[in-house]
Amino acid sequence: MNPKTALTSAPIVKTLFFFALPFLIGNALQSLNGLVNSIWVGQLLGEQALAAASNANILLFFLTSSIFGIAMATVIAIGRHVGADQLDAAKEVVGTSAVFFLVVSVIIACMGSLFTMPILHILNTPPDIIGWADSYTRILFICIPFSLLFQYAMAVLRGAGDSKTPLYFLMLAVLLDVALNPVLILGLGPVPELGIAGSSLAAGIAQFLSLALMLVYLYSKKYFLRITADDLHFLKANWNIIKLLIMKGIPMGMQMMLSTASVLALFHLINSFGSDATAAFAAVNQLITYIQMPGIALGGALTAMAAQNIGAQKWERVHRAAATGIGLNLLLTGVLVILCIVFRDGILSLFLPAKGNALEIGKQIIMATFWSYILFGVTLVMAGIVRANGAVIIPLLITVLTLWGIQIPLAYYLGRQYGLSDLWRSFPISLTCSALLFAGYYLSGKWRKTSDRKVEFRLIRPKK
């Protein structure tokens, strides 16, 4: 494969759109995969099994959030070196991060599988589902290396400017996972019945096979960042690179965890208004997941794109990419928001009783909040740009301030002081503040003045 990439030279609008599209499709596939697997577990094993799987998946999400940040740091480091034509440096990042992800994933697998039951007790797992949760979670931990290495391999490809290949193998993993779930849960043909453990094993097998086939494909195509026999010296722990990945990755992972924790805090508040309010917010939260997808996809794509252009010192192109990303977000997220507002009755009826109070509450939430998710998409775009230069602390502080300093306290105040209908105003207020703060930070140019450009991301000199 040619190491030259369109991310630093081709027309920006077309390049960004088609580079971000696989991110968007991949996010949608993963959400759909989780939904289908929940249906398999719930329908085949019952609500207790579904509750057990949900408990384990929350634990897995918090684990993978920190790993997500480190994977994103890998994308940035590789992108910077590829953009600067420092292929040996990029390979060193690939080799070091491969060793790091392998070691970390094995440690998590061993510790998690050994201490599954104590972990479940710490999470206050209900006694009637703890047996189910133990079986499901233990297999989940054992299969963690396949999951994390698969995510790592996709991150390497995206950092190098290839978002299509990860999508193809992600599609394969999703199809295998969905197909294997009923086979392993029920035990069809020569396959023994594994119950709920079969669901987590299905995911592990699917990711292992997809990872193996991806590596075979990349080596058969002589991918330019592959580690060959001559590159084995790159497969070592370069502690400068590991330090960089952790220092830049953990803050990005913390942003993801703080966002999830804020949703849990909101559920805690909304639960106090009764089951109708909880059901309405749960249904709307499903829609919000999809409303956010264009912004998330554009932010991820822009991180890789900006990293390569920063490495190539094409700053004007970085700023044009940011403007293009904002424009695409306004278009894509705007269309989704308009569709949800116009067809809110029909969409909510898929989740809620057609004539219940929950449906009316759901419509209130949509009308009060959905427009502000266009601004949230702008935030995601600007966050994707600034983190490409290693600026991760200020974005983390903005997240802490707007979620935990504005949205959550304001939601509790408005909800308890004025009632449920006023609670929703906390959403657009916090999302508007977030967009304004990110815009101010981006326009200030301070994110360009990090030391990363000269020191941290230029760890290895290209061989002469």
C-alpha positions in Angstrom: 0.0 0.0 0.0 1.2 3.5 -0.8 2.1 5.5 2.3 1.1 8.7 0.6 -2.4 9.7 1.8 -5.1 12.0 0.5 -5.5 13.5 3.9 -2.7 16.0 3.3 -3.3 16.8 -0.4 -6.7 15.9 -1.9 -9.7 18.3 -1.9 -10.8 18.7 1.7 -14.6 18.5 1.5 -14.7 15.3 -0.5 -11.8 13.7 1.4 -13.2 14.5 4.9 -16.7 13.3 4.0 -15.5 10.0 2.6 -12.9 9.5 5.4 -15.5 10.2 8.1 -18.2 8.1 6.5 -16.7 4.7 7.6 -16.4 6.1 11.2 -20.1 7.0 11.1 -21.1 3.6 9.6 -18.9 1.8 12.1 -20.4 3.6 15.1 -23.9 2.8 13.9 -23.0 -0.9 13.4 -21.6 -1.2 16.9 -24.7 0.4 18.4 -26.9 -2.0 16.3 -24.7 -4.9 17.3 -25.3 -4.2 21.0 -29.0 -3.8 20.4 -29.3 -7.2 18.5 -27.2 -9.0 21.1 -29.4 -7.6 23.9 -32.4 -9.0 22.0 -30.8 -12.4 21.7 -29.9 -12.6 25.4 -33.3 -11.2 26.5 -35.4 -13.3 24.3 -33.5 -16.6 24.7 -32.5 -16.4 28.4 -34.9 -13.9 30.0 -34.7 -10.5 31.7 -32.4 -11.7 34.5 -29.7 -12.6 31.9 -30.2 -9.3 30.1 -29.8 -7.4 33.4 -26.6 -9.4 34.1 -25.2 -8.7 30.7 -26.0 -5.0 31.1 -24.1 -4.8 34.4 -21.1 -6.4 32.8 -21.2 -4.1 29.7 -21.2 -1.0 31.9 -18.0 -2.3 33.5 -16.5 -3.1 30.1 -17.4 0.4 28.9 -15.5 2.1 31.7 -12.5 -0.1 31.0 -12.5 0.6 27.3 -13.0 4.3 27.8 -9.4 4.7 29.1 -8.2 2.4 26.4 -10.1 4.5 23.8 -8.1 7.5 24.9 -4.8 5.7 24.5 -5.9 4.4 21.1 -6.8 7.9 20.1 -3.3 9.0 21.2 -1.9 6.3 19.0 -3.9 7.6 16.1 -2.4 11.1 16.7 1.2 10.0 17.1 1.1 7.8 13.9 -0.7 10.5 11.9 1.9 13.1 12.9 4.8 10.9 11.8 3.1 9.8 8.6 2.3 13.4 7.7 5.9 14.3 8.3 7.1 11.3 6.2 8.8 9.8 9.3 7.9 6.2 8.6 10.5 4.7 10.9 9.1 6.9 13.7 5.6 5.8 12.8 6.7 2.1 12.9 8.3 2.6 16.3 4.9 4.0 17.6 3.2 0.9 16.0 5.6 -1.5 17.6 5.7 0.1 21.1 1.9 0.5 21.2 1.4 -3.1 20.1 3.5 -4.3 23.0 1.8 -1.9 25.3 -1.8 -3.0 24.3 -0.8 -6.7 24.4 0.7 -6.5 27.9 -2.1 -4.3 29.3 -4.8 -6.5 27.8 -3.3 -9.7 29.2 -3.0 -8.1 32.7 -6.7 -7.0 32.5 -7.7 -10.5 31.3 -5.8 -12.3 34.1 -6.8 -9.9 37.0 -10.4 -9.6 35.8 -11.0 -13.3 35.3 -9.5 -14.0 38.7 -11.4 -11.4 40.6 -14.7 -11.4 38.7 -16.9 -12.1 41.7 -15.3 -9.5 44.0 -15.7 -6.9 41.3 -19.4 -7.8 40.8 -19.9 -7.5 44.6 -18.2 -4.0 44.5 -20.7 -3.0 41.8 -23.5 -4.1 44.1 -24.8 -6.6 41.5 -28.2 -8.0 42.7 -28.0 -11.5 44.2 -30.6 -12.9 41.8 -28.4 -12.2 38.7 -24.9 -12.5 40.1 -24.5 -16.1 38.9 -25.4 -15.0 35.3 -23.2 -11.9 35.6 -20.2 -14.1 36.8 -20.4 -16.4 33.8 -20.8 -13.5 31.3 -18.2 -11.2 32.8 -15.5 -13.9 33.3 -15.6 -14.8 29.6 -15.7 -11.1 28.8 -12.4 -10.6 30.7 -10.7 -13.6 29.1 -11.5 -12.3 25.7 -10.3 -8.7 26.4 -7.0 -9.2 24.6 -8.8 -9.9 21.3 -11.1 -6.9 21.8 -8.4 -4.4 22.7 -5.9 -5.6 20.0 -8.7 -5.4 17.4 -9.4 -1.8 18.5 -5.7 -1.0 18.4 -5.2 -2.4 14.9 -8.1 -0.2 13.7 -6.6 2.8 15.4 -3.3 2.3 13.6 -5.0 2.1 10.2 -7.1 5.3 10.9 -4.0 7.1 12.0 -2.3 6.2 8.7 -5.3 7.6 6.8 -7.2 4.4 6.1 -10.8 4.3 7.5 -12.3 1.9 5.0 -10.3 -1.3 5.9 -11.2 -1.0 9.6 -14.9 -0.7 8.6 -14.8 -3.9 6.4 -13.4 -6.0 9.3 -15.6 -4.3 11.8 -18.6 -5.3 9.7 -17.2 -8.9 9.6 -16.9 -8.8 13.5 -20.5 -7.6 13.9 -21.9 -10.2 11.5 -20.0 -13.0 13.2 -21.0 -11.8 16.7 -24.7 -11.6 15.7 -24.6 -15.0 14.0 -22.7 -16.8 16.8 -24.8 -15.5 19.7 -27.8 -17.9 19.3 -25.5 -20.8 18.3 -23.4 -20.5 21.4 -26.2 -19.5 23.8 -28.5 -22.4 22.8 -26.0 -24.9 21.5 -26.9 -25.9 18.0 -25.6 -29.0 16.3 -22.2 -30.1 17.7 -21.8 -26.8 19.6 -22.6 -27.3 23.4 -25.1 -25.0 25.1 -23.2 -22.3 26.9 -26.0 -20.0 28.1 -25.2 -16.4 28.8 -21.4 -17.2 28.6 -22.0 -18.0 24.9 -22.9 -14.4 24.3 -19.6 -13.0 25.6 -17.7 -15.8 23.9 -19.4 -15.0 20.6 -17.9 -11.4 20.8 -14.5 -12.8 21.6 -14.4 -15.3 18.8 -15.8 -12.7 16.3 -13.1 -10.1 17.2 -10.3 -12.8 17.2 -11.2 -14.0 13.8 -11.6 -10.4 12.4 -8.3 -9.4 13.9 -6.5 -12.4 12.5 -8.0 -11.9 9.0 -7.2 -8.2 9.1 -3.5 -9.0 9.8 -3.4 -11.6 7.0 -4.9 -9.0 4.6 -2.5 -6.2 5.6 0.6 -8.4 5.3 -0.6 -9.8 1.9 -1.0 -6.2 0.7 2.4 -5.3 2.1 0.9 -2.5 4.2 3.6 0.2 4.7 3.4 0.2 8.5 3.6 -3.5 8.9 6.3 -4.9 11.2 8.6 -7.1 9.0 11.5 -9.3 10.0 13.8 -6.3 9.5 11.6 -4.2 11.9 11.5 -6.5 14.9 13.6 -4.1 16.9 10.6 -1.8 16.9 8.7 -4.4 19.0 9.9 -3.1 22.3 8.8 -0.8 25.1 10.0 2.7 24.2 9.1 4.3 27.5 9.0 7.8 26.0 6.3 6.7 23.6 4.4 4.8 26.4 4.5 7.9 28.6 3.2 10.0 25.7 0.3 7.6 25.0 -0.7 7.5 28.7 -0.3 11.3 29.3 -2.4 12.1 26.2 -4.7 9.1 26.3 -5.9 9.2 29.8 -7.4 12.7 29.6 -9.3 11.8 26.5 -10.5 8.6 28.1 -11.6 10.6 31.2 -13.7 12.8 29.0 -15.6 9.7 27.8 -16.1 8.4 31.3 -17.2 11.8 32.6 -19.8 12.0 29.9 -21.2 8.6 30.7 -21.2 9.3 34.5 -23.2 12.5 33.8 -25.9 10.5 32.0 -26.0 8.2 35.1 -26.3 11.3 37.4 -29.2 12.6 35.2 -31.0 9.2 35.4 -30.6 9.3 39.2 -32.4 12.7 39.2 -35.0 11.9 36.6 -35.9 8.6 38.4 -37.3 10.8 41.2 -40.0 12.1 38.8 -41.4 8.6 38.3 -41.3 5.8 35.8 -42.9 7.8 32.9 -40.1 10.4 33.1 -37.4 7.6 33.3 -38.9 5.8 30.3 -39.1 9.0 28.3 -35.5 10.0 29.0 -34.3 6.4 28.2 -36.1 6.5 24.9 -34.8 9.9 24.0 -31.3 9.0 25.1 -31.4 6.2 22.5 -32.1 8.8 19.8 -29.4 11.1 21.2 -26.9 8.3 20.6 -27.7 8.5 16.9 -28.0 12.3 16.7 -24.4 12.5 18.1 -22.9 10.1 15.5 -22.1 12.6 12.7 -20.2 14.8 15.2 -18.4 11.9 16.7 -17.4 10.5 13.3 -16.3 13.9 12.1 -14.3 14.5 15.3 -12.5 11.2 15.0 -11.8 11.7 11.3 -10.5 15.2 11.8 -8.1 14.0 14.5 -6.4 11.7 12.1 -6.6 14.3 9.2 -5.3 17.2 11.3 -2.5 15.1 12.9 -1.1 14.3 9.4 -1.4 17.9 8.3 0.2 19.1 11.5 3.0 16.6 10.9 3.4 18.0 7.4 3.2 21.6 8.8 0.2 22.4 6.6 -1.6 24.6 9.2 -3.8 26.4 6.7 -5.1 23.1 5.6 -5.8 22.2 9.3 -8.0 25.3 9.7 -9.8 24.7 6.4 -10.5 21.1 7.6 -11.9 22.5 10.8 -14.3 24.8 8.9 -15.3 22.0 6.6 -16.0 19.8 9.6 -18.2 22.4 11.2 -20.1 22.8 7.9 -20.6 19.0 7.4 -21.8 18.7 11.0 -24.3 21.5 10.6 -25.6 19.7 7.5 -25.7 16.1 8.8 -26.6 16.7 12.4 -29.0 19.4 11.4 -30.9 17.0 9.0 -31.1 14.3 11.8 -32.4 16.9 14.3 -35.1 18.2 11.9 -36.2 14.7 11.1 -36.5 13.8 14.8 -38.5 17.0 15.5 -40.8 16.6 12.6 -41.5 12.9 13.1 -41.1 12.9 16.9 -44.5 11.2 17.5 -43.8 8.3 15.2 -40.2 7.8 16.4 -41.1 7.9 20.1 -43.9 5.5 19.5 -41.3 2.9 18.6 -40.2 3.0 22.2 -43.1 4.2 24.2 -46.9 3.6 24.4 -48.7 5.7 21.9 -51.1 7.4 24.4 -49.1 7.4 27.5 -47.7 10.3 29.5 -44.1 9.1 28.8 -44.7 10.0 25.1 -45.6 13.6 26.0 -42.5 13.9 28.2 -40.4 12.5 25.4 -41.7 15.1 23.0 -41.0 17.9 25.5 -37.4 16.7 25.7 -36.9 16.6 21.9 -38.4 20.1 21.4 -36.4 21.6 24.3 -33.0 20.0 23.7 -32.4 18.5 20.2 -31.4 21.8 18.5 -28.5 22.2 20.9 -26.9 18.9 19.7 -26.0 20.7 16.5 -23.8 22.9 18.7 -22.5 19.8 20.5 -21.4 18.5 17.0 -19.4 21.7 16.6 -17.8 21.0 20.0 -16.8 17.5 18.8 -15.3 18.9 15.6 -13.2 21.5 17.4 -12.1 18.9 20.0 -11.0 16.6 17.2 -8.8 19.3 15.8 -7.1 20.5 19.0 -6.4 17.1 20.3 -4.5 16.3 17.1 -1.8 18.7 18.4 -1.7 17.0 21.8 -3.9 19.6 23.5 -6.0 17.4 25.8 -6.0 19.1 29.3 -8.1 22.2 28.4 -10.7 20.1 26.6 -10.9 17.9 29.7 -11.4 20.9 31.9 -14.1 22.3 29.6 -15.9 18.9 29.8 -15.7 18.9 33.6 -16.9 22.5 33.8 -19.8 22.2 31.4 -21.0 18.8 32.5 -20.3 18.8 36.3 -20.1 22.5 36.9 -23.1 23.6 34.8 -25.4 20.8 33.4 -25.7 18.5 36.4 -26.1 21.2 39.1 -28.4 23.2 36.9 -30.5 20.1 36.1 -30.9 19.4 39.9 -31.7 23.0 40.7 -34.3 23.5 37.9 -35.8 20.1 38.4 -36.3 20.4 42.1 -37.2 24.1 42.1 -39.4 24.4 39.0 -40.3 20.8 37.9 -39.5 18.3 35.2 -40.4 20.5 32.2 -37.8 23.1 33.2 -35.1 20.5 34.0 -34.5 20.0 30.2 -33.2 23.6 29.9 -30.0 22.5 31.5 -29.1 20.6 28.3 -29.0 23.5 25.7 -27.4 25.8 28.3 -24.5 23.5 29.0 -24.1 22.5 25.3 -24.0 26.1 24.3 -21.4 27.0 26.9 -19.3 24.0 25.8 -19.4 25.1 22.1 -18.5 28.7 23.1 -15.6 27.7 25.3 -14.2 25.3 22.6 -14.6 28.0 20.0 -12.8 30.5 22.2 -10.0 28.0 22.8 -9.7 27.1 19.2 -9.7 30.8 18.0 -7.1 31.8 20.7 -4.6 29.6 19.0 -3.1 28.4 22.3 -3.7 24.8 21.4 -1.1 25.3 18.7 1.6 26.3 21.2 1.9 23.0 22.9 5.4 21.5 23.1 4.1 18.3 21.3 5.0 19.7 17.9 8.7 19.9 18.6 9.3 17.4 21.3 6.8 14.8 22.3 5.5 13.7 18.8 9.0 13.9 17.3 10.5 11.2 19.4 12.5 9.5 16.7 14.5 11.0 14.0 14.1 9.5 10.5 17.0 7.3 9.5 19.5 9.0 7.1 
